[in-house]
Amino acid sequence: MVRAYKQEHVYKHPWERVTSASWRKFTDPENKRILSHVLEVDTLNWKLDRESGKLYTTRAVTVHAPGPWFIRKIIGQDICHCVESTVVDARTQSMQLTSRNISLQKFIEVEEKIRYHPHPDNPSEWTLCQQETSIRIKPLSALASMAEKIEQRCVEKFLQNSAKGREVMERICKYLEAESRGIAL
């Protein structure tokens, strides 16, 4: 079985500010308190395609393993390693992030896709964030008998973490807005 959900959020900030905030999301020490599930983020590579103007990046993200504590005991691991691939197209004002777990794959598969683009109702001032997440417990894993409940608990945790991420993004956007006006916060 696969648990999937979609969320949308409107940032009342222009696309450039929101995408700048996205890059700073994990670097600010204050955010580490709010995003405590994220342990480490490292850029593995990046490439700017001069012809298309697109930026391609790959980052390694280490997080606390998803799900309740007893699941981490069963699988014997407290952390999960993920890979985040990002494509930024400044010409079309699109930023797309895709994250997948690369550890714990014999137990669980998680894929998250986030897309930032100008909001159709107010493209110069607002940004639409569209997020899709799917969580699947492997049917032959040690977790199979509890799959439905575990997937639901994982979805609940991901929804909580998404709300925290939006909180951080809003705070960074406000900081960037004040910075652009020459106001110190």
C-alpha positions in Angstrom: 0.0 0.0 0.0 1.1 3.6 -0.7 0.1 6.6 1.4 0.3 9.8 -0.7 -0.8 13.3 0.0 -0.6 16.7 -1.6 -0.3 20.1 -0.1 -0.3 23.6 -1.4 0.8 26.8 0.3 0.9 30.4 -0.9 3.8 32.5 0.1 2.9 36.1 -0.1 6.4 36.8 -1.4 7.9 36.9 -4.9 9.4 33.8 -6.4 13.0 35.1 -6.1 12.6 35.6 -2.4 11.0 32.3 -1.7 13.6 30.3 -3.7 16.4 32.2 -1.9 14.7 31.2 1.4 14.6 27.6 0.2 18.4 27.5 -0.2 18.8 29.1 3.3 16.3 26.8 5.0 18.9 24.4 6.5 21.8 26.8 7.0 20.5 29.2 9.7 21.3 28.0 13.2 17.9 29.2 14.5 16.2 26.9 12.0 18.0 23.8 13.4 15.9 24.1 16.6 12.6 24.1 14.6 13.8 21.5 12.0 15.4 19.2 14.5 14.6 16.2 12.4 17.2 17.4 9.8 20.7 16.4 11.0 22.9 17.4 8.1 22.7 18.7 4.6 25.7 18.6 2.2 25.8 19.7 -1.4 27.2 16.9 -3.5 27.3 18.7 -6.8 25.9 21.5 -8.8 25.9 22.4 -12.5 24.8 25.6 -14.3 23.7 24.8 -17.8 24.7 28.0 -19.7 22.5 27.3 -22.7 19.3 26.7 -20.8 20.1 28.8 -17.8 19.1 26.0 -15.5 20.8 25.2 -12.2 21.0 21.5 -11.2 22.0 20.5 -7.7 22.2 17.3 -5.7 22.3 17.4 -1.9 22.7 14.6 0.7 20.2 15.1 3.5 20.5 13.1 6.8 17.4 13.0 8.9 16.0 11.1 11.9 14.4 8.0 10.6 10.7 8.5 10.0 8.0 7.0 12.1 7.5 6.2 15.7 10.4 5.3 18.1 9.5 1.6 18.2 9.9 1.3 14.4 13.4 2.7 14.7 14.1 -0.1 17.3 12.7 -2.8 14.9 14.8 -1.6 11.9 17.8 -0.9 14.1 18.6 2.5 12.7 17.9 6.0 14.0 18.9 8.0 10.9 17.9 7.9 7.3 20.0 9.2 4.3 18.2 10.9 1.5 19.2 12.5 -1.8 17.6 15.8 -2.9 17.8 16.8 -6.6 16.9 20.3 -7.5 16.3 22.1 -10.9 16.0 25.8 -10.9 14.9 27.5 -14.1 15.1 31.3 -13.6 13.7 32.0 -17.1 10.4 30.2 -16.4 10.6 30.9 -12.6 10.4 27.3 -11.6 12.2 25.5 -8.8 11.6 21.7 -8.5 13.0 19.6 -5.7 12.7 15.8 -5.5 13.9 13.9 -2.4 14.1 10.2 -2.0 15.5 8.0 0.8 18.5 6.0 -0.1 18.8 4.1 3.2 16.1 1.9 4.8 14.9 1.1 1.3 14.3 -2.6 2.2 11.7 -1.3 4.7 10.3 2.0 3.4 10.3 4.2 0.3 9.6 7.9 0.6 9.5 10.4 -2.3 8.8 14.1 -1.9 8.4 16.5 -4.7 8.1 20.3 -4.2 7.6 22.9 -6.8 7.8 26.6 -6.4 6.4 28.9 -9.1 4.7 32.3 -9.3 1.1 32.2 -8.2 -1.3 32.6 -11.2 -3.4 35.2 -9.3 -0.5 37.5 -8.4 2.6 36.3 -10.2 4.9 39.2 -9.3 4.1 39.1 -5.5 3.1 35.6 -4.5 4.6 32.1 -4.9 2.7 28.8 -5.0 4.3 25.9 -3.4 3.0 22.5 -4.4 4.2 19.4 -2.5 3.5 15.7 -3.2 4.7 13.0 -0.9 4.4 9.2 -1.1 5.3 6.7 1.6 5.3 3.0 1.0 6.2 0.2 3.5 7.7 -2.7 1.6 5.4 -5.7 1.7 8.0 -8.3 2.6 9.8 -6.3 5.2 9.7 -6.8 9.0 7.2 -3.9 9.1 4.7 -5.4 6.6 2.1 -6.6 9.2 1.9 -3.0 10.5 2.3 -1.3 7.2 -1.0 0.7 7.1 -0.5 2.1 10.6 3.1 2.9 10.1 2.4 4.6 6.8 -0.3 6.7 8.5 2.1 7.7 11.4 4.8 8.6 8.8 2.3 10.8 6.9 1.3 12.5 10.2 5.0 13.2 11.0 5.7 14.4 7.5 2.8 16.8 7.7 4.1 18.2 11.0 7.6 18.6 9.5 6.1 20.3 6.4 4.4 22.8 8.7 7.7 23.5 10.4 9.4 23.9 7.1 6.8 26.5 6.0 7.2 28.3 9.3 11.0 28.6 8.6 10.5 29.6 5.0 8.1 32.4 6.1 10.6 33.7 8.6 13.4 33.7 6.1 11.3 35.4 3.5 10.4 38.2 6.1 14.1 38.5 6.9 15.0 38.8 3.2 12.3 41.3 2.6 13.6 43.5 5.5 17.2 43.0 4.2 16.2 44.2 0.8 14.7 47.4 2.3 17.8 48.0 4.4 16.1 47.2 7.7 17.9 45.1 10.3 15.8 42.6 12.2 
